[in-house]
Each structure stands twice: as C-alpha cells, then as structure tokens.
Amino acid sequence: MTATPWASRALDWIGQGHAAKAAEHAVKEAAKLGHFRGGSAGLLTEDGTLYGKCPRVAYLRSQGLEEPVDDNTREVFEAGYANEVIVLDLLRRGAAAHDPDLEVADGDGIALTYQLPDGTPVSCRPDALVRVRETGQPVAGFEFKMAASLWSWTAVHYDRRPRSDHLIQAGHYSLRAGGAPFVLLYSCRAEFHLSTAPKWLQSKFPPGVYDVEYKDDGATPLKLRPANRAYELTWRADGRLQYWTDGLDAPVPTEVTADAIERYYLRVAEIRDTLQLGPRPSGMAVDGSKSFMPCDYCDLKPVCDAHEATGATWLDHARLKLAKE
C-alpha cells in the first residue's frame, strides 16, 4: 500500500476538521430551535423601513434552516473566530496591567438572553463585556469584527463607515447590558497591496494617510498595513444609537433604537405565525447614507422574487433551495 503523501493528508485532515466542526455547530443550533438570534439583528422603523438582517432569513434560522457553507467560506469564518481569540487575549492582558479592578469576560460566560412578549427567547452573546471585578457590573462591551477584504477595510477604516448590521447587533447587545457603551472593534490582519491597483483606488491614499506604506518616492501607496479601528457606541438623549471614531468631527446618529429593534423581532415572529413576509431590507445604511441591497447577495433572492406573494409556497421553495445547496 502506498502511503498518502503528507501534503494530501494535511488537506484531507483540514477538510475532515471542517466537517467535524460543522457537525458540532449543527448540534448546538438544534438546541436553539425556536430561538431568535441576537446576531441576526435588524431594525423596523415606524414608517416600515427595514435595516440590517432580513427577517425572513432570521425566521428560517430559528427553524434550523440556514444557507449551506462550503469549506472556502469556512476558512473565512475560522479567521474570524481566531480574531476573536487574539483580540480578547490582548484586551485581557491590557486590562490586567492597567485596570486590575476590571475584568474582560468572554461571550461564553455572558448570558443576556431575554424573551419577547409572547415568550420567544432571543439569544444574545456579545463577544466581550468589561465588568467590575468585585460586583460583576457591566461597564462596557465589545463586538469584534475582522475585515477580510480590501473593500471592507477601506470602508470601515478609511471612509469611517461601520456596517449597519454590525451597529445594530452591537446596539442590541448594549441594550441588553443595561445601555452600557459598546465598542465595535474592526481588525485587519493582512496587508493589502496597492502598487498594481487602478489609479482611482490609489488616489484614495495620498501621501501621509495613516496605516499606509508608500514606495520610496513617498507618494505612491504600496500597501495598507494591519491595524485596528474602534467605534464608540453610545445612546443619545432621544434614544438613538450614535457612533464615533477618531477622525470624525462629531458622533454620527443612526436609526438604531430599542423600539425599532423590538419591532424587528416582532416582525420575525409575525412571519413565523402568519407567513406574511412583509417588506424586504432597505438599501440604505442606518446613518442615512447609501449602502447595498442585501437581497443582491442572498441565495434566496430567486425564491423571494418568484414566490413571496404566498408565504406557504415561499417556505416550501426556501426549504428546497436550502436542501439543494
């Protein structure tokens, strides 16, 4: 018998490892059937505008129906999990050295789950909470995100535009933590080269821009450097979430409110109870700027386009679509 080359064996083991973790995830998800998820958060404003995650997708997830994930995408997820471990470790080391009266608790030790008026549980697991060591009182929270592409890192770090679904998720967790301020912390752990990028992209990084390495001429951007971008999230007197980061002249108000988040989850419950699908998510961001249409990046778009008029038919076709993927 010819021994399997170690390179092939390594790739095979990685594939088997992904399969094993996917099976573990499925078991955990099965235990949460019927729960709505804090990570699948959205907004429904008084005028009926939807922001953030699609409530149809959130409903399907509560029923154990999710878009299948291939191993390539799992690699990105694994990088995101690794980023959480890295950032949590760094925060804990920094807190221990400079703020010994505070502790940084990770998500596994945080229970912020609550119930809607009809008793439906909403599971909330922030990435970290900063607590007073003696009393356990939360004083701040963190949500960690990894920028996995040049475009996402450019948006959050250089354009200073955090993603709407991330703002909604972190704002939701802040509410469950008694309104404690939250930090939406983006990390980039790659170097994005610009030397062969189109001129319009290079022009976004004139000489002197932070976290950019330039060629020897000092004017031509060579690459974007790894860094972190932290957004401070706090609540205005009118109940709206606002964000601020270094470089902004003033905090930016958003459409995120406690009432809008609750209306969103009640909308998910209405889909569950009546199969009345309602509107699709907006193509606007919660800070009033133009964003992207979430439907354009959803595998269920063809199902909604063809069958959303009748909820029961839509559900049947959604199940078939997800089963085939």
N, C-alpha and C positions, 0 to 999 in steps of 0.2 A: 504494500500500500504506500502510495506516495504521500508524504506529509504535506499538509496545507501550508503554503508559504505564509510567513508571519504577517506580511503586509495584507494579504487577503483575509487572514484570520482576524486581524485587528479591525478591518472594516466590517467583517461579519459580526464580530462581537459588539461593535457600536450599534449596528442595526438591531441586534437582539436586545441590547440595552434600551434602545428607544422603545421597542415593543414591550419590554417589561415595565418601563415607566408609564407607558400608555395604559397598560392593564391596571397598574396601581391607581392611576388617575381615574379610570372608569369606575373602580370600586369606590373611591372617595365621592365621585359625582353621584353614584347610585344612592349613597347615604343622604344626599341633599335633594333628592327628588321632591318637587313641590316647593322648594325654597326659591325665592328671588335673590339675585346676587348683587351685592354692593359694587362689584367690579363691572357689572353690566348696567351702569347707571345712565340716566338721561334726565331731560327736563321736558315738561309740558307747560307752556306758558298759558296765561289766562286767555289769550287770543287763539290758542290751539296750535301754536308752533312747537315742533319737536326738535330738540337738540340732543346730540350725544348718540348713545347706542340705540339701535332700532328696537322698539318694544316687541315687535314680532319675534326678533331673534332672541330677546330676553325671555319671552314666553317659551319658545322652543327649548331653550337651555334649561328652564325649570322643569321641563318634561323629559330631560335626558337626551334631547336631540341637538347635536352640535355638528358644525361643518367638520368633516374629517380633516386631519392634519397629516401631511406627508413628512418624511424624515428630514427633508431640506428645511421645512418650516420649523420642525422641532429643534434644529440646530440653533435657530434664532431664539426660540423660547429658552433653551438651555443657557444661552448667553445672557438672557435677561435674568434668569434665576441666579446665575453666577454673579451678575452685577449687584443683585440684592445682598448677597453674602459679603461681597467686597465692601460695599458702602456701609452696611451695618457694622462690620468689624471696625472700619475706620472711625465711624461715629462713636462707637463704644470706647475705643482707645482714647479719642479726643476728650470725651466726656469724663472718663476716669481720671485723666491727667489734669483737667482744668475745672470740672464741676462735679466733685465727688458726691455732692448731695443729690444729684440727679442720676437716673438710670435710663438706659435706652432699651425698651422691651420690644422684641420682635413680634411679628404677626401671630406666631404660633401661641404666644401667651396672652393674646388680646381677644377679648370676647365683646364685640359691640353689636351682636345680632339683636334685632328688635322685631316687632310684629306690626303689620298693618291693622287697621280697624277690624278687618274680617278674620284676623288671626294668622294670616300668611306670614311666615318668617322671612326676613330679609337678612341674609348673611353678610356681615361686614368684617373685613380683615385688612386693616391698614398694614403697610409694611413695617412701620415702627411708631411707637409712642414714647415721648420723653415724659418720665414720671418723677415726682418727688419720691426719693428712695424710702423715706420713713412712712409716708401716708399712701403712696400709690396714686396720688392725684395727678392726672394728666395735665401737662402744661403746654405741650406742643406735639405735633405729629409729623410724620414723613411719609411721602409716597415716592418710591424710586422708579425711574424710567430710564431705559438705555436707548440712546439714539443709534439706530442700526443702519442708517443710510445718510449719505451726504445731504439729501434734501431735508430730512427731518432735523438733522443737526443744524443746518443753516437756518431753518425756521425758528427753532427754539433758542438758539444761542446768539445768532447774529441779528435776526429780524425781531427777536424778543417776543415771539408769539407762541405761547404754550398751546397745546392741543385742547380743544373743547372737552372731549371725553375725559381727558386727564384732569382738567379743572373740576368737572362735575364729580368725578369719582373722589377726588381729594376733598372737595367741599362737602360731599355726602358723609365721608368719614369724620370730618371736623364737626359736623352737626351731632353725630353720634358720640363724639368725645366731649360733648358739652360746649361746643363752639370754640374749642382751643385752636389757636393759629396752626396752620399746616404749612409745610414746605413741600413743594413739588420740585423734586431734585432730578435733573436730567444729567446723565453721564455719557460721555463719548470716550470709548476705549480703542479708537482706531485713528489712523492718520489718513485723511482723505486728500489725495494728491490733485493738484490743480494745474500742473505745468502743461498738460495737454488738454485742459478744459477749454470750452469755447470762450471767446473774448467777453461775451456778455456776462458769463459767470465770473471770470477773473476780475471783471470791473467792479464786482461787489466787494472786493477786498483790496482797496487802495493802500498805499504804504502806511504802516502804523496801526493797522487793525489788530486788536488783541487776539492771542492764540492762533496766529498765522505765522508760518515760517516763509521767508522770502528768499528768492535767488540772490546771488552775490551782488546784483545791481541794486538790491534793496527796494525795488519797485514791483517786480513780477512775483505774484504769490506762487509759492511752491507747494505748500500743503497746509491743511488745517490740522492743528495739534489737538491731542486728547485734552479734555477739560471737563469741568462741571458747571452747570448753570442752575441756580437755585431761585425759585419763585416763592415769595412770601404771600400766603393767602390769609386774608382776614375778612371780617364781616363789617360792612358799613352800617351806619345807624338805620338806614332804610331796609336792612335785611338782605342786601345783595352782597355776594362774594366779590372781592376785588383782589387783583394780583399786582405785585410789584417786584421788580428785579433791578439790579444795578444797571444804570444807563437809561432808565425810564424817568421822565420828569415828574410823574405823579402816578399813584396807583390807578390801575385801569378797572373800571366797574364792569361787571358781567351780568348776564341774565340769571345766574345761579341763585336760587332762593330755596328755603326749606319747603315752601308751598309748592314750587314748581317740581321739585324732586318727588314730593309725595304724590302729586298729580300724575307724574310719570309712572310710578309703581301701581297706582290705582288703574291706570290705562292698561298696564300689563295684565293686571287681574281681570279687567274687563274683557280682554282678548281671551283669556283662559275661560271665563264664564259664559261668554256670548259668541265668541269667534267673530265679533265685529272688529275688523282690523284697524280701521281709522287711518289717519294720515301717515305719510312716510316722514323720515327725518329731514330737516331743513339743510340747505347747502350753505347756511350762514354759521359763523362762529359765535360763541356766547358773548364775545366782546363787541359784536356788531360788525366785524369785518367779514369779508367774503371768504368762504372755505371751499370744501369739495362736497360733492354729492355722495353720501355714504352708500347709496344704492349702487353706484357705479363700481364699487369694489366688493359687492356682496354676491356670493354664488347663488343666492335665492332670488335675485332680481328677475330672471325669466319666469319663475313661478309666480311672483307677485304681479308681473306685467300681464300674465295670462289668466290668473285665477283669483285675484284679490277681491273681486266682486262678491264671491261666495266663500265665506270663511271655511266651511267644512271641506269644500273642494280644494281650497288653498292648502289646508292642513294635510290632506291626503297626498297632494303632489309634493309638498315640502318633505314629508316623510320619505316618499320615493326618491326624491332628489338626494337627500342626505344619505339614504341607504346605498345609492349607486356610487356616490363619490368615493 
